[in-house]
Amino acid sequence: MTKIWKETGFVENDPWVIETDEVKATAEQKPLLSLDELIAKADVSNDVGLGVLIKPADDVRRLEPYLYRLEIVAVAFPAFNDGRAFSHASLLRQRLGYTNELRAVGDVLIDQVPLMLRVGIDSFSVSNATALKRLAENRLPAIPHHYQPAVRDAEAGKGYSWRRQAKPAA
Amino acid sequence: MYRYDEFDHAFVSERVEQFRDQVQRRLSGELAEDAFKPLRLMNGVYLQLHAYMLRIAIPYGTLSARQLRMLARIARTYDRGYGHFTTRQNLQFNWPKLSDIPDALADLASVEMHALQTSGNCIRNVTADHFAGAAADEIADPRPYAEILRQWSSVHPEFSFLPRKFKIAVTGADRDRAAIQVHDIGLHLKKNDKGEIGFAVYVGGGQGRTPMIAKLIRDFLPEEDLLSYTTAIVRVYNLHGRRDNKYKARIKILVHETGAEELARQVEVEFAALKDSELKLPEKDVEAIASYFALPDLAERAEGWENLARWKKADPDFARWVQQNVQPHKNPDYGMVTISLKPIGGIPGDATDAQMDAIADLAEEYAFDEIRVSHEQNLILPHVALADLEAVYRGLVAINLAEANAGLITDIIACPGLDYCALANARSIPLAQEISRRFGNAERQAEIGELKIKISGCINACGHHHVGHIGLLGVEKKGAELYQITLGGSGDEHTSIGEIIGRGFEPDRVTDAIETIVDTYLGLRLDPSEIFLATYRRVGPQPFKAALYGATAEAA
């Protein structure tokens, strides 16, 4: 079963749904639109609070004019070894300045979660049993020393400009 | 050489413990092999034909005596008493147990080493000229830049799941000894008119089933932009590199399909946005890293010149070794010594624990504690006083590593081939051994002169056959091994991909074919100073085809 996890814990009653032929959003739920659907909808309405699903081959920069109307961007990891969404997330946060929820969907595994956090992903749709278990126990396999700046804010590491150190848990 | 500070020590030991946890989950069955695979690969752990293999990074090929001794100890403790130095400045152990590997990694961490990113679809161990910091023809030492790239690329959150592996090489001399034009990114250090350091940036070179020579996309990249520009390239590759076909996933295919100009344009767009980011390198940080690579304090040892002349006269074997394996150093009282890991009939690149220990001793006593690994699978002592050459030579004779064949026909590069490798179609090692024995005579080797034979046991080209003057590629045809011969390849500043000369040869006919090629060359060269590659480039393939297949033979 799929659960939504954030650093504050598992989220109940998440409204976002990826629609398929079989699955449609109910009255209380909201669909994650494809990039083209989002642009079409946004261009003919003043709707805000929208959600979009960025697929690996999408050009995330097309979202730029619509960012203020988005409540959530989901980036897809169709397989754990397809790392394009890491770059999508970096671009959304650093280049486009997107600040609302950024969710990883798809093959989200525990060993990738620390890297996803570092590129600015702050919400995770998780179905892998080990990942669910470890997240429930708050056991992330993260290491606090980083050799490069990334999206996630971190203290300057000692020594060289490119180093970063994760902030200790508050 | 670079010394870890507290930050590096903390990082590497955290990484070992992270991997220990992953190994435990794998051993307990919690982690399936397919999910474990990318995790173990990023820590240098392969699953080979007979066993796991541990590939240890030797960043830009630089080692201290203490580190080499630890490699010897790991060979003794967790393996079968030897290791294999590879064409990517790594060391491979072929027989470790998975459950021992976290301990081996912890041992490595204790001497400031690791196996990070020696495998997997990430930015691999950054390689550099093995004579860096010592070569007489050097513009600047490439290792500080390779070290900065090593740090920046380690567990990079955006670039740990690329379409395929990604290899960066840096050279600091016009004479390219790092084969930068057959790497995903090749960096050539240069100075501009104002005397500032920068890089010519090549992208999209590589070997494997689709060998390609890299394209120059930037003539002069300022030093401070190294990380932002590299990030721009790797980001474009991550987003647009092909993922539909593993064999078309390298950046060389993207460069080929997109066109170098268009790719350069995309990179420049990314770079413009990153140029003034946190990735800009402050001069003081570059200087601080560079200070680790300062030339050792080389005392004047002018007596070496006279001694050397006397020793050479007294011992022709020593004279031949100096002639072939010692190259000019920045400081005329010193030389750069190549320790050939190609004894006649030996396995290219292999060294036993005892040999590694003995070389560590020599490095400590005579070579300022520095050892290098070359992409030609040899070891180098980069700073040896001429006055100490005789003692170093005696030390190498004692461990059977004083073969005077650097750059000669028996200095063969060979991948592990079907003896170890899960990918191979054919054996490489026995072939290298047979060729080595056939041409083992010292006078004959000297007569033939510079000639690089490179052998790969499969199309992935770990043995760099595409850039061998003579390249051998093992293929499998109807269940039997067959070797394709390519001629005219070169991995230097005039990189070329060898041409297939004709139909392949059965294993027992390859060495004869090499002999035919060599004899043809000897008959064609203008004079002994014209090396094989130059002759081939002058006369083309036809005379060699005729000699191998008969005058009217068609290439198959």
Interface residues (C-beta under 8 A of the other chain):
Chain A: P56 F80 N81 D82 G83 R84 F86 S87 H88 S90 Q94 R95 L109 D111 Q112 P114 L115 M116 R118 V119 T130 P141 I143 P144 H145 H146 Y147 Q148 P149 A150 G157 K158 G159 Y160 S161 W162 R163 Q165
Chain B: D5 E6 F7 A10 F11 E14 R15 Q18 D21 Q22 R25 E30 L31 A35 P38 L39 N121 I148 Q151 W152 S153 S154 V155 H156 P157 E158 F159 S160 F161 L162 L227 R235 N238 L239 R243 A273 S277 E278 L279 K280 L281 P282 D285 A288 I289
